[in-house]
Amino acid sequence: MTSSSLQNLRVAIVGAGPAGIYAGNILTNSVVEAGGTVAIDLFESLPAPYGLIRYGVAPDHPRIKGIVNSLHEMLDAGTTRFIGNVEVGRDISIDELQERYDAVILATGAIRDAALDIPGIDLEGSYGAADFVAWFDGHPDVPTEWTLDQREVAVIGNGNVALDVARVLAKHAVDLRSTEIADNVLAGLEASAVTDVHVFGRRGPADIKFTPIELRELGEVPNVDIVVHDEDFAYLEGLVPSNNQLKVMLRILQSWRTRESTGASRRLHLHFYHSPVEVLGDGKVEALRFERTEPTGEGSAVRGTGEFREIAVQQVYRAVGYYGTPVIDAPFDEKAGVVSNVEGRVKDAAVTGDADAPVIAGLYATGWIKRGPVGLIGHTKSDAMETIAHLVADVAAGRLGAPTVDGDVLDVLDEREVAYTTWDGWLALDAHERELGANHLHTRERVKVVPRDEQVAISRGALVP
């Protein structure tokens, strides 16, 4: 590879969450180390950066601040230009980006719920966890109100999203006042009638997908009792945990079996070996029907026992996974919920599913839209490294065509009257939110601005009183 092949490289990245930001940072470092130069434009459909870190993580997770600080440093370095409030596929097309850049990287992630195909799942009172998470995180494109007028609610799933949803539902609003939670969300939680939150997992306690710190935090929520059931632990006798993380989590769960009830006003029930088969109700959710499961003895696999149970609940939140967010006119595998790709090189949509399908020169993918919505930040970095390695190799091998259209993409957006936001605009919005927090009745680090038009106005300099 010669440095001349990497001179004046122009790359567009679609999606300003961790996947997109890490890809930009890794690309910049790779090109600079090789003696080249690169200009990166980072497009985001929301007015603010950080994706699921801002809009997909519960507000009571202060350790996320460290990740945000790291992402901030990468964008603040000035090597990547943030262009927010731009919907690629609507405001500007993939083809138009490919005409203006040597390469385009899709990093749109996954913000929609995976389906749970059981009868009654569409009854009134049944929701996708992603929608609820978006609400309590102040996402600008969801309704500002959420009805929490029922006492008994169910969360289906045993991953970190399910745990976040259950904790927010069970937690008293007063204990969220110190977070960056939006005022409309805080008001909604203060009016909550919830007293019992039931979390259901198809497998056993040894197969939960939580992290130890989040599980431990669950047991420390004020005025909330944790309820577990002895029958769910029968299969653990003689089990040797495969790693320290599982060992810690099982120790936490076991300690809850002997913990006395405090008479708290809310309870969080953890149910294992429950496979949902139907949501019951006459027009609205009234109960959930489950089949009791048991281990098969082969890894984490379970099978139905033929024993069925019904548990009364009036709301259901399914947290069984996310589904990828496609970009208009970009190849997309509907079944897998990912951009069709080979190690980050996007494949031709006409031959999706064929392992030998030709790749589209100059079009790449990284993050959840590349591999599916699994894994943590560390996986996102390794994903980006793989994709960027292929991009750099393709540049060196002369596989990419040069841009065919000159000029700044911002000129196109201006001509179309797209109210895009910039990094300086985000700094203004960030400062505004922090000021709201400092001056709030319940002093906090920030208070999120929720309406999109207000975010855009502040970012573009027209501060809303």
PyMOL commands that set and color helices and strands:
alter all, ss='L'
color gray80, all
select helices_A, chain A and resi 3-6+18-33+52-55+64-76+94-100+129-136+160-170+173-176+183-190+205-207+212-218+230-236+244-257+349-351+368-371+377-396+409-415+423-438+452-459
alter helices_A, ss='H'
color red, helices_A
select strands_A, chain A and resi 9-14+38-43+80-83+103-106+110-113+126-128+152-156+196-200+224-227+266-271+274-280+287-295+302-312+315-318+322-324+341-342+345-347+359-365
alter strands_A, ss='S'
color yellow, strands_A
deselect
rebuild
show_as cartoon
